[in-house]
């Protein structure tokens, strides 16, 4: 990774016009690209997270839903 950063740094500092163009391209393309990446990631993980949360809730729920609860959420 360090090598990639060094190469990119060398290329951008070698030619100011290219570095300006790359900066403008990143400013224009970056935000929509990040937004779409977040949307895709959320679409992929949301059902898995929901399923996991439901499994945890069912696991910690009281076994007998009709039993009275005390002030601390424990079955009496």
C-alpha angles and dihedrals in degrees: 000000000000090000092054091050091049093049093048091047092051093048094048095048093045095066119027093194092055092046090051090049092048091049093050091046091051091049092051101038100032103072097048090044092051091045092053092046090053091048092051092046092049092048090053099044102034096079091045092050091046091050091048093048091049091050091050092047091050091047095053096039116108113268092226108047091191096060116109118247127220125220093281097053093256123132110250 
